[in-house]
């Protein structure tokens, strides 16, 4: 039996052939808190997902990082002259869920307020990724858990369609545009930029995935600027980082991400939190880390979901 929930759910109101209840999605669920202030149900399911993440990379073996120096959110100077990643195993990135995930990263326009389109090839890539992750123990566990909570259909094909809608359906992120310029997947895993007010510096939105960070850093598009001193990492074997970086010279003063986790783990975790309807803060223990999974919906789609390390 399940005793945890990890993701956040927004109101899922789109008409669908899936036979599951949607009338209670807007109603917050009772939250069971442990003596440590963590959500007991979310901690339970996230711990299960963590233990099942067979494709998670191992620090020191599959990847290596160079943390260098700490910085503060408002500091302008670069405290890290070298890249964050010094090595990632090429073989690891050829695993089916990694390979199909990476194929999606070049399917989007970086700037908000620019219309996104999905070609037939890109739709096939999206569905190939969902097919790949649904073969893993992590996503099978997430699916079973969500079925047990009445949040999705037990049929795997219908669950994939559900995932497609909440992650890949396009919507308008910016109020001053009439075109669909974003999706949950783009925001969380790929990243976006938005022009600064009054012609100022653009800001980086989302971009909470370590694989995208590594690949963009490798080609010179990302400049790692140091870890946040108030969130000092454990060292080179840390699996969670809070950092400052620039993406094509546009600054993200503070961003947080798991390191080495598989694409299916992050999709599973954020989907659970989203579909449970736990809007905003979700305190839980994920593996060895006490985190707050911030999750917000955008209509019937994932607006954003990302981890913040708790003190």
N, C-alpha and C positions, 0 to 999 in steps of 0.2 A: 504494500500500500504506500501511497505517496504522502509525504507530510511537508512538502515544500513547493514554492513557486518562485520563479526567478524573473519573469519578465513583466513587461508592462503593457497593459492593453488599453488601447483607445477604443472608442465606441465603434464597433464594426456593424455598420448599418446597411451596407450595400446588399442588394438582392442577390441571392446566390442559391445554387441547387444544393448546397450543403445543408444537412438536417441537424442543426444544432441551435441552441437558444442564443438569441442576441438581445433579448429584452432586458437583461440585467447587467450588461456590460458597463453602463454608465454608473452603476451603483458601486461605490467602493466596497471591497470585501473586508470582513473583519480581519485585523492583522494580529497574529499571535507573536508576541515579543518574548524573546528569551531574557534571562537575567542580565545578559550583556547588552541589551538594547537592540540586538539583531532580530530581524524578521525570521522566526524559526522555520517557517515553511520554505521561504526562499533559500535560506541557508542549507536546508536539507536537500532540495533538488539541485542547487548549484554544486554542492559537494558531490552528489551523484554524477552530475555531468562532468565535473573535473576529473573524477576517478575513471570515467569512461573515455576520456579524450585520448585515444590511442595515437592520434596523429600530432599531438602536441610535441614541439621540438624541445630538445634538452639543451640548456645552457652549457657552454664549454665543449659540447660535442657537436650539436647541430647548428649552433650559432654562437657568436661572441660579440660583446659590446664593449665600448670604451666610454665610460661615463664622464671622465675629465672633471670639470669644475661645476660648482653650483651657481645658480643665478636667482634673481627675484623677478617677479612678474613684471615690474615696472622698469627694470634695467634695460637699457638700450644696447649695451655692448655685448659682443659675442664672447661667451666664456668657454667655448669649446672650439678649438681650431681644427680638430680632426672629426671625421664622421662618427656617428654613434655606433653603427654596425661595422665591425671589422671582418666579419665572416658570416655567411649563411650557406648551409649545405645546398648546392644546386640539386642534388638528388631529392632532398626533402621537398623542394618546390615543384617536383614532378609528380608528387602524389596526386591522385585524381581530384580531391577536393581543393587542393592548392592550385593545380593547373587550371581547373575550370573557373576558380575564383579570379585568378590573375587575368584570364581572358576578358573579364568584365571591366577591368579598371580603365581601359581606354575608350569606353563607350559613352563618355559624358563630356559636356561643356563645363569647363571649370567655373566660369563666371555665372552667378545668378542673374536673372533678368534676360538670359539668352535661352531661347526655346530649345528644349530637349526633344529629340525624336528617337524612336526605337525602330531600327530596321529589322527585316526578317532575320537576318544573320544574328543581330544582337538579341532578338527574342529567343532564338535557338540557343544562344550562349547562356542566357539567363536560365532557361529550362534545363540545360545540361548541368549547370551548377546545382540546381535544386535536386535533380536526379542523383547526382554524385553524393551530396550531403545526406540524402535520405537513405543511403546505403550504410551509413555509419551508426554505431551504437549510440552515439551522443544524440543524434536527431531522432532515432527511434525511441529513445527514452523520453525526449522532450515531447514527441507526439503522444506517446502513451499517457504522460502526465497531463497534457492539455485535454485529452479525451476524458480522462478521469475527472477533470474539473468542469466538463461541459463547455469547453471553449473552442472546440473544433470538431470536425467529423472524424470518425474512426477510419474511413476510407482513405488510403494513402494518396490516391490521385486527387481527391477533393482537398486534402490537406495541402498538397503542393500548390493547388490553385489559390488556396487561402494565403499561403506564403507569398505567392507571386503578387497578389493584390496588395498586401500590406507593405512589401519591400520594393517592388518594381513599378507599381503604378505611378505615373507621373502626376504632379500637382504643382500649383503655384506656391513658391515659398515667399516671394516678395510681394508686397501689397501693390506696388506701383507697376505691375506687369499683368498683361492679360493672357500670357502664354504659359504653358506648363514648363517650369524651369528646374524641377528638382524631383527627387524621389528619396525614400528612406534609405535605400541602399547607397545611393550616391552620397548623401550627406554623411552617413555614419562611416562608411568604409572607404570612400574615395576622397571626399572633401570637396569644398566649394569655396569661392571667394565672393566678397561683396564690396562694391566700391565705397570708399570712405566718404563721410559727409563733407560737403564743401570742397570736393576734389582732394581730400586727404588720402592717406595711405589706406589701401584696401585691407580688409580683414579676412582671415581664414576661418571658415565655418566647418564644423564637424571634423573629419579627418582623424578618426580614432582607431585606426588599424595599423598594426606594426608591419604587415607585409607591404602595404602601400607605401609606408614610410621608407622601408628598406629599398624598395625598387625605385622610388623617386630620389632618394639620397644617392643611389648607385649611379644614376644618370646626371647628377648634379642639380636637380631641381629643388632639393631639400637641403637646408643648412641647419644642422643641429647646433643649438646655442647654449646647451647646458641643462642640467636637471634643476628643478625647483628646490631650493634649500630647505623650505619648510616641509617638503615631502622627500627627504633624502632617501635614496634607494639603498637596498641591502648591500649592493656591490655588483660585480660582473655577472652574478648568477640570479639577479633579480628578474622576476617574471612580470613586474608591474612598474611602470615609470610615469612620472609627471614631469614634463619637460617644456622647454621653450624652443621654438624652431621657426624658420622662415621657409615658405613654399613659394618658389619663384619670386623671391624677395618680398613677399607679403607675410607679415608677422602673425604667428599664433603665440601670444604671450604666455599661455598656459594650456597645455593639452595633456591628456592622460590616456594610457593604453595598456592593455595586457601585452606581454612579450612572449612569443613562442606558441601561443594558443592557436589551435586550428581554426579555419574559417567556420566549420560547422559548430564548434563550441560557442563562438561569439554569436552566431545567428540563433542558436538554440537558447542561449541565455537571454538575449535581448527580446526574442520573440515571446518567451514565457512571461517576462515582465510586462511587455506590451499587452498581450492577450488577457492577462489577469486583471488589467485595468488599473494597475497601481501607478497612478499618475504622479510624477514628480520624484520624490525621494524614496529609495528602497534600500534600506540598510541590511547588509547580509555579509556572511563570510563566504568568500569564493576561494577554494583551496586554502592557502595560508594567509590570504589577505582579507582584511575587513574593509569593505567598500560600500559606497553608495552608488547604486545604478540609477542615474538620472534618466528618466524616460518621459517623453512627451509625444502625444499623438498629433496628427494633422489630418483632421477629418477621420476617415477610415484607414489611414496610413500611418506608418511609423514616421514621426517628425524628427526625433533624434533619440538616441540611447547611447550612453557612455558611462564609464566607471570613474569614480573619484575615490581615492584612497582616504580612509578615515584615520584620524589620529588615534 
